[in-house]
């Protein structure tokens, strides 16, 4: 880190605390500061980057708000193990939901193939058993950490459209809307838990038998036609689904 100070520019229009935040954030995401490792102290960072303690404190405060670091009183500042959350009160893809809150979301495409629809897939997509559907498997990475395995089934004609789409950086929802001209309406969700099998251990870097949250999601177009059926497998230590519910109150006389 001997040349670290050269990366901050006092003459830049970007405030120093923002520059420092961006630099430290990049180092956390790149793995230079590993999860659960201790960060340099405020005074050490100030000396290395030749900035005031207030500037360091502002940068660390912003990193803490993003969930990238946490503080233990009397011990110091540590790098968080990423744990993101998605609010399910609106229908959004993962990247669509997370990138607006400062998270980096990329996908690792495992496969796109055409397979006969089994009974469950045929029932959900309103197709005949054995009819050809597209099956897409992607590992979703948040801040470069594998968080979920996404298995998606689509009718064949939509799968053929997605063969040439950018499945590494884009949500399937946005591709269906913007490239295929579909208007998405609502989704039905069911949530349960499974144990990690060989496929999940390889995709999510977890031990065999680890608890995995599974979400079954069936998305419909605005006119109610089923169009996208998914099994979403999430690491329980890295992700939460959040939902607000309101108590229904009867009208008082």
N, C-alpha and C positions, 0 to 999 in steps of 0.2 A: 504493500500500500504506500510505498515511498513516493509514488507519483500521483497519489490521490488528489492532492490539493490542486493540481493542474486541471482537474475536471470541473472545478467550480469557477465561475467567472463573475467577479464582482461588478463588471461592466455590463453584464447581460440584463435585459429587461425582465428576465425571470427571477423572482426573489431567491435569495440564497437558500432559504429553508426549503423551497420547492425543489431547487437543484439537488440539495442534499437528500431530500426525500426520494427523488427519482433515482439517484445513484444507489442509495441503500436498498431501495425496493428491487432494483435490477439485480443486485448482488444476492438478495434473498431468493429471488426467483431462479437465478442461475446456480444456486446451490453453494455459493461461496460461504454464506452463513446457513448452516444446516438447521433443520427443525430441532427445537429444544436446546440448541447451543446458545451460549451467552454472548450477547452483543458487547462491543467495546463500551466503556462508560461514557457519560456525557463529556467529561473532561478529556478523555482520550480522543473521542471523535472531534471535539473542538480543536485539539492540538494538531491532529492529522490533517484536517480540512481547513485549518486556519480561519475558523468562524467562532462567533460568540456562543456561549452556553445557551442563550435564549434561542438562537437559530437552531442549534442541535435539538433543543427541547421541542420546538415547533415541528421539526421534521419527524422526530420520534413519536410525537403526539398524533400526527397524521397517519403514520404507519400503524399505530395502535388502533386508531379508529377503523382502519381497513382490516384489522384482525391479523396482521402479519407479524406483530410482536406482542408480548405481554410482559408486565412488570411484576416482580415479587418484592415486596417491601423488605428492605435491608439486604437484598441479594443482588438485584440488578435487573437488566432487561434481557429477555430471551426471545428467540425466534419461535413463532407459533407453528404448530402442525396445522396445515390448512384445514379449516372446517367451514364450508360455505353453506348457505341456505337459499332456498327458493320459495317464494310465496306462491301458493297454488290457488289464490283467490281469482287470478286471471290466467287465461290460457296463453302461455309463452313457452318458447323453446329455451333450453338452458343458456345458450350464449346470449340470447335476446334479453334474458333476465339478469345475467351475471355481469356482463360487460359494462352495463350502465352503472354498476356499483364498484367499478375499479378492478374487477377480476379479469384475468386473461383466460380465455377458453379456446382450446384447440381440440381437434378430433384426430384420432388415429384409426383410419379405416382398416378394418380387419377383412371384410368381405362384402361383396355385392353379388348375389347369385339369384337365379330363378329356380324355384322349388315348387313341388306340388303342395297345395294348401292342406294342412291336416284339419281335423274336425274343429278344433278351437279357432284356428285362423279363419277357416271358411265361415264359421258361424258368426264371428265378429265382423267380418268384411262383407257379409251377405253374399257369399260365393258358394259354388259347388265344391264339395270335398274332392281334392285332386286337381282342381283348377290351378293354373300356374300363377304364382305370385312372386314378387320381388322380396328378397330378404336381405336386409342391410345390417351389418354388425359394426358398431363403432365404439371405441373407448373414448370417453370424454375426459379431458384433462383440465383441471382448474389450477391456475398458477403452476402449471407443468407437473402436477401430481395427478395420477389416474384416480378418478373419483367414481366413475360409473361405466358400466357396459350397457349399451343401448342396442336392443334387437328390434328392428322395425320391419313390419310386413306391409306391403302396398300392392294394390292391383297391378297386373302386369304392365298395362299401358303407362302408368305413372312411373313404375320402376325403370322402364325404358327411357323415360325423360330424364330420370335422375342419374343414369349411367354416365352422362357427360357433365354433370353438375359438380360444383366444388363442395364435396362432402367433408373436406378437411377443415374448412374455416366457417362454413355456413350451417345454420339450423335447417333441418328438413322442413319445418313449418314455413320459413321464409322462402324456401325454394318452391314449395307447393303454391304459395300465394303469388310470388313475383314472377316465377318462370313458367308455372303451369296454369296460372290464371284462376286458381281456386280461391274461394272465399271461405275461410274456416269459421265454424260457428261455436261448437262446444265440445267438451271431452268428458267421458265417464272414466273415473279412476277407482281402482281397488288397490289397497296396500296390504302387504303381508310380509313375512320374513322367511328366508330360506338360508341354508347353509352353503358355503362356498364349495363348489365342485371344481374339477380340474380346469374347466374353461374359465371360471371366475377367478381362480387363484392366479392363473397366468395373465389375465387381463388387468386385474386390479392390484396385483402385488400383495395379496393377503394369504394367510395360511389356510390350508384345507380345513373346512368345518367352521370357518369364521362366520358370524352372523352377517347377513346381507339383507338390506331392505329392498324388496321387490315391488315395483309399481306397475300395474297393468293399466294402460291408458288407451282408450279408443276415441279417436278424434273424428268428428263429423264436419261436413261442410255446412254452410249457413242454411241450406235447405234440408239438413238432417241426414244426408247420405254418409255412411261410414267410409272413411278414406284412408286412415292411418292407424294401424294397430301396433302397439309397442309393449315390450317388457323392458323396464328400466331397472337395472340392478345397481344399487348404491352402497358404497362402503359406509357402514354405520359410524365409523370414527372420523369421517371426513365430510359428511353432508347431512343436512336436515331439510325436511319439507315442513313448511309452516303454513298454518291456515287459521284465519280468524273466523269465529262463529259467533253469532248474536243470539241471545235468548229471545224467543218469540213470545211476546206478551199479549194476552187477550185484552181486547178493548174493555175498559172499565166503565161500568154504568154510572 
